[in-house]
Amino acid sequence: MAVKIRIPTPLRQITSGAESVEVDGSDVNELLLALCAKFEGMEKRLFKQPGELNRFVNIYVNEEDIRFLDNLHTKIKPGDDVSVVPAIAGG
């Protein structure tokens, strides 16, 4: 099933400026792997190693942080809103 993933501004250079990208997957992990397969360089920006997101990458499904759901195994339904959000640090 195809789902749109919202791409943050810092990653749009990889997606040729696209604000959202449609990929297929039944859970967050499948969606992100499809996104990485579609855009060279995306994998190193999202993943520390296979199955482990970089610590400064947050993924939201319907405005819920996947860390409080089923993490990368969070199931996706048609119409779900998926967003990649870089963590912001400062002081």
ABEGO torsion letter per residue (X at the ends): XBBBBBBBAAAAAAAGGBABBBBBEABAAAAAAAAAAABBGAAAAABABBGBBBAABBBBBGGBBAAABAEAABBBBBGBBBBBBBBBBEX
